Amino acid sequence: MGEKTEPYKGISVIYDEIRPSYPERLIQDIICKTDLKISDRLLEIGAGTGKATIQFAEKGFTIHAIELGEDMAEILNNKCISYPKVLVDVASFEDWTCTNNHKFDMIYSAQAFHWLDTNIKYKKCHKLLKDNGFLVLFWYNPCDVTSPVTQEMEGKVGEIVKRYAFNYSIDKGKTERRIYDGALEEDEKKAEIEASGLFKLVQKIEYTQETSNNANQYLKAKKSVPAFASILDRLDNKIIKKMDTEIEEVINNYGGYVSTVFKFSLYITKKISHD
């Protein structure tokens, strides 16, 4: 990670407010297809503000959650007060040590596994899992298929952002924010899993879910993305307000709402034991 700061530093509250939770059928599929039992031990990597954590905690599972970001972990800890079977460690997965040497029945990571060092993450997960344990990965991205009207509107929003970033960016002395470059390609994750030689892909399942945001919600969703937040890091607050106003005007001129279809991808993999 070098000297770059946490990707969600300063935007965790807005992330927790606006980002979608996971479809209940996705969570149920994980439980059913891994034959998960209440007595099983779960490890969550990159728990964030607990979008997925709480969905498992509500069902009574014992979860050891790891989260790098202090802002995220604070929100997560507050949510987990009601769930004594959830333990939160603030650390990077690469540096984290399981002090009690426990092995886990399932390790899962929601919208976070791509942040981890490929040279470490599969080997470490393999070591931490029991024989026949599962590594479950899931995340979401906006679907590529959008209406011509939405494409036109988002094109205009993009031009506004580029103009403000080009004309008004200043060095505010902030540490550069860590960002992730681009969404995953269709079979990129499958290829990465297979290349590890440590896990077998048992099943891949996809789900779709549509959301509709007004102009204010749309802006909040944009600001919850580290790449967009990194642009705002270099803009004065007054300039940001002006940019927000222009973007809201564009959205309102297109009916006041932006519909987005999210594709949720679930990868269920099983540990390959090497005797």
C-alpha positions as CSV (number, residue, x, y, z in Angstrom):
1,M,0.0,0.0,0.0
2,G,3.0,2.3,0.4
3,E,2.2,5.8,1.7
4,K,-1.2,5.9,0.2
5,T,-4.1,6.4,2.7
6,E,-7.0,4.1,3.2
7,P,-9.4,4.2,0.2
8,Y,-12.5,5.0,2.2
9,K,-11.0,7.4,4.7
10,G,-13.4,10.2,5.3
11,I,-16.1,8.7,3.1
12,S,-17.2,5.7,5.3
13,V,-20.4,7.4,6.6
14,I,-21.6,8.2,3.1
15,Y,-20.6,4.7,1.9
16,D,-22.6,3.1,4.7
17,E,-25.6,5.2,3.9
18,I,-25.8,4.8,0.2
19,R,-24.2,1.5,-0.9
20,P,-26.6,-1.4,-1.4
21,S,-26.8,-4.4,0.8
22,Y,-26.5,-7.9,-0.7
23,P,-29.6,-9.7,-2.0
24,E,-30.9,-12.0,0.7
25,R,-31.0,-14.9,-1.8
26,L,-27.3,-14.5,-2.3
27,I,-26.7,-14.9,1.4
28,Q,-29.0,-17.9,1.6
29,D,-27.3,-19.5,-1.4
30,I,-23.9,-19.2,0.4
31,I,-25.4,-20.9,3.5
32,C,-27.1,-23.7,1.6
33,K,-24.4,-24.4,-1.0
34,T,-21.6,-24.6,1.6
35,D,-23.8,-26.4,4.1
36,L,-22.9,-23.8,6.7
37,K,-23.9,-24.6,10.3
38,I,-24.4,-22.2,13.2
39,S,-21.5,-23.9,15.0
40,D,-19.1,-23.1,12.1
41,R,-16.5,-20.3,12.4
42,L,-16.4,-17.6,9.7
43,L,-13.6,-15.2,8.8
44,E,-14.5,-12.0,6.9
45,I,-11.9,-10.1,5.0
46,G,-12.5,-6.4,4.4
47,A,-15.7,-6.2,6.4
48,G,-16.1,-2.5,5.7
49,T,-19.1,-1.0,7.5
50,G,-20.6,-4.4,7.9
51,K,-23.0,-4.6,4.9
52,A,-22.4,-8.4,4.7
53,T,-21.3,-8.9,8.3
54,I,-24.7,-8.0,9.7
55,Q,-26.5,-10.2,7.3
56,F,-24.6,-13.2,8.6
57,A,-24.6,-12.0,12.2
58,E,-28.4,-11.7,12.3
59,K,-28.5,-15.4,11.5
60,G,-26.4,-16.2,14.6
61,F,-23.0,-17.0,13.0
62,T,-19.7,-16.5,14.8
63,I,-17.7,-14.1,12.7
64,H,-14.1,-12.9,13.0
65,A,-14.0,-9.7,10.9
66,I,-10.9,-7.9,9.6
67,E,-11.1,-4.4,8.4
68,L,-8.2,-2.1,7.4
69,G,-9.9,1.2,7.6
70,E,-10.3,2.8,11.0
71,D,-13.3,4.9,9.8
72,M,-15.0,1.8,8.5
73,A,-14.2,-0.3,11.6
74,E,-15.7,2.3,13.9
75,I,-19.1,2.1,12.1
76,L,-18.8,-1.7,12.0
77,N,-18.0,-2.0,15.7
78,N,-21.0,0.2,16.6
79,K,-23.3,-2.0,14.5
80,C,-21.9,-5.2,16.2
81,I,-22.6,-4.1,19.7
82,S,-25.8,-6.2,19.5
83,Y,-23.9,-9.2,18.1
84,P,-21.5,-10.5,20.7
85,K,-20.4,-13.4,18.4
86,V,-18.7,-10.9,16.1
87,L,-15.1,-9.9,16.7
88,V,-13.5,-7.1,14.8
89,D,-9.8,-6.6,14.2
90,V,-8.5,-3.4,12.6
91,A,-5.7,-4.5,10.4
92,S,-4.7,-5.4,6.8
93,F,-5.3,-9.0,6.0
94,E,-1.7,-9.3,4.7
95,D,-0.4,-8.3,8.1
96,W,-3.1,-9.8,10.3
97,T,-2.2,-12.8,12.6
98,C,-4.8,-15.2,14.0
99,T,-3.5,-15.2,17.6
100,N,-5.5,-18.3,18.7
101,N,-4.5,-20.4,15.7
102,H,-8.1,-21.2,14.9
103,K,-9.0,-22.7,11.6
104,F,-12.1,-21.5,9.8
105,D,-14.9,-23.3,8.1
106,M,-15.5,-20.5,5.7
107,I,-13.7,-17.3,4.7
108,Y,-15.7,-14.7,2.8
109,S,-15.0,-11.4,1.3
110,A,-17.6,-8.9,0.0
111,Q,-16.5,-6.2,-2.4
112,A,-13.0,-6.3,-1.0
113,F,-10.9,-9.2,-2.2
114,H,-9.5,-7.3,-5.2
115,W,-7.7,-4.9,-2.8
116,L,-5.5,-7.6,-1.5
117,D,-2.0,-8.7,-2.6
118,T,-2.5,-11.6,-5.0
119,N,0.8,-13.1,-3.9
120,I,-0.5,-13.5,-0.4
121,K,-4.3,-13.7,-0.2
122,Y,-4.9,-17.2,-1.6
123,K,-2.0,-18.8,0.2
124,K,-3.0,-17.2,3.5
125,C,-6.7,-18.2,3.1
126,H,-5.7,-21.7,2.2
127,K,-3.7,-21.9,5.4
128,L,-6.4,-20.5,7.6
129,L,-9.2,-22.8,6.3
130,K,-10.0,-26.2,7.6
131,D,-9.8,-29.1,5.2
132,N,-12.7,-28.9,2.8
133,G,-13.3,-25.3,3.9
134,F,-14.8,-22.7,1.6
135,L,-13.5,-19.4,0.3
136,V,-16.5,-17.4,-0.9
137,L,-16.1,-14.1,-2.8
138,F,-18.9,-11.8,-3.9
139,W,-19.2,-8.2,-5.2
140,Y,-21.3,-6.0,-7.4
141,N,-20.8,-3.7,-10.4
142,P,-23.3,-1.6,-12.4
143,C,-24.5,-3.5,-15.5
144,D,-23.0,-2.4,-18.8
145,V,-26.4,-2.2,-20.3
146,T,-28.0,1.2,-19.6
147,S,-30.6,3.2,-21.5
148,P,-29.5,5.7,-24.1
149,V,-31.0,8.5,-21.9
150,T,-28.9,7.3,-18.9
151,Q,-25.8,7.1,-21.0
152,E,-26.3,10.6,-22.3
153,M,-26.9,12.0,-18.8
154,E,-23.9,10.2,-17.4
155,G,-21.8,11.5,-20.3
156,K,-22.7,15.1,-19.4
157,V,-22.0,14.4,-15.7
158,G,-18.6,13.0,-16.7
159,E,-17.8,16.1,-18.7
160,I,-18.6,18.4,-15.7
161,V,-16.3,16.4,-13.4
162,K,-13.5,16.5,-15.9
163,R,-13.8,20.2,-16.3
164,Y,-13.7,20.9,-12.6
165,A,-10.9,18.4,-12.0
166,F,-8.8,20.1,-14.8
167,N,-9.6,23.7,-13.9
168,Y,-9.7,23.7,-10.1
169,S,-7.5,20.9,-8.7
170,I,-5.0,22.1,-6.1
171,D,-2.5,20.4,-3.9
172,K,-4.2,20.4,-0.5
173,G,-1.4,18.5,1.2
174,K,-3.4,15.3,1.6
175,T,-1.9,11.9,1.3
176,E,-3.0,10.3,-2.0
177,R,-6.0,8.0,-1.6
178,R,-5.6,4.4,-2.6
179,I,-7.9,3.5,-5.5
180,Y,-8.7,0.4,-7.5
181,D,-8.2,0.7,-11.3
182,G,-11.3,-0.6,-13.1
183,A,-13.9,-3.3,-12.6
184,L,-13.2,-7.0,-12.9
185,E,-13.4,-8.5,-16.4
186,E,-15.9,-11.3,-16.9
187,D,-13.6,-14.3,-16.3
188,E,-10.7,-12.5,-14.5
189,K,-11.6,-13.7,-11.0
190,K,-12.2,-17.3,-12.2
191,A,-8.7,-17.3,-13.9
192,E,-7.1,-15.8,-10.8
193,I,-8.7,-18.5,-8.5
194,E,-7.6,-21.3,-10.8
195,A,-4.1,-19.9,-11.2
196,S,-3.7,-20.1,-7.4
197,G,-3.8,-23.9,-7.6
198,L,-5.3,-23.8,-4.1
199,F,-9.0,-23.5,-4.6
200,K,-11.6,-25.2,-6.9
201,L,-14.4,-23.1,-8.2
202,V,-17.5,-24.9,-7.1
203,Q,-20.2,-22.6,-8.5
204,K,-20.6,-19.1,-9.9
205,I,-24.0,-17.4,-9.5
206,E,-25.1,-14.0,-10.6
207,Y,-28.0,-11.8,-9.4
208,T,-29.4,-8.5,-10.5
209,Q,-31.0,-5.7,-8.5
210,E,-32.2,-2.3,-9.6
211,T,-32.0,0.9,-7.7
212,S,-33.3,4.4,-8.4
213,N,-31.6,7.4,-7.0
214,N,-32.6,11.1,-7.0
215,A,-29.9,13.7,-7.7
216,N,-28.7,13.9,-4.1
217,Q,-28.5,10.2,-3.7
218,Y,-26.7,9.8,-7.0
219,L,-24.1,12.3,-5.9
220,K,-23.7,10.5,-2.6
221,A,-23.2,7.2,-4.5
222,K,-20.5,8.9,-6.6
223,K,-18.7,10.2,-3.5
224,S,-18.6,6.8,-1.9
225,V,-16.3,5.6,-4.7
226,P,-12.5,6.1,-3.9
227,A,-11.6,7.1,-7.4
228,F,-14.2,9.9,-7.4
229,A,-13.4,10.8,-3.8
230,S,-9.7,11.2,-4.9
231,I,-10.9,13.9,-7.3
232,L,-12.7,15.7,-4.5
233,D,-9.7,15.5,-2.3
234,R,-8.0,18.1,-4.6
235,L,-11.0,20.5,-4.9
236,D,-12.0,23.3,-2.6
237,N,-15.3,22.8,-0.7
238,K,-16.9,25.9,-2.5
239,I,-15.9,24.4,-5.9
240,I,-17.3,21.0,-4.9
241,K,-20.6,22.7,-4.1
242,K,-20.7,24.4,-7.5
243,M,-19.9,21.2,-9.2
244,D,-22.6,19.4,-7.2
245,T,-25.2,22.0,-8.3
246,E,-24.3,21.5,-12.0
247,I,-24.6,17.8,-11.7
248,E,-27.9,18.0,-9.9
249,E,-29.3,20.3,-12.6
250,V,-28.3,17.8,-15.3
251,I,-30.0,14.9,-13.4
252,N,-33.2,17.0,-12.8
253,N,-33.3,17.9,-16.5
254,Y,-33.4,14.2,-17.2
255,G,-36.4,13.5,-14.9
256,G,-34.7,13.8,-11.5
257,Y,-33.9,10.1,-11.1
258,V,-31.1,7.7,-12.2
259,S,-31.9,4.0,-12.4
260,T,-29.0,1.6,-12.1
261,V,-29.1,-2.2,-12.5
262,F,-26.4,-3.9,-10.4
263,K,-25.0,-7.3,-11.2
264,F,-23.9,-9.2,-8.1
265,S,-21.4,-12.0,-8.7
266,L,-20.9,-14.9,-6.2
267,Y,-18.0,-17.2,-6.5
268,I,-18.0,-20.3,-4.2
269,T,-14.7,-22.0,-4.0
270,K,-13.4,-25.0,-2.0
271,K,-10.0,-25.6,-0.5
272,I,-7.9,-28.1,-2.4
273,S,-6.0,-30.2,0.2
274,H,-2.4,-31.1,-0.6
275,D,-1.5,-34.2,1.2
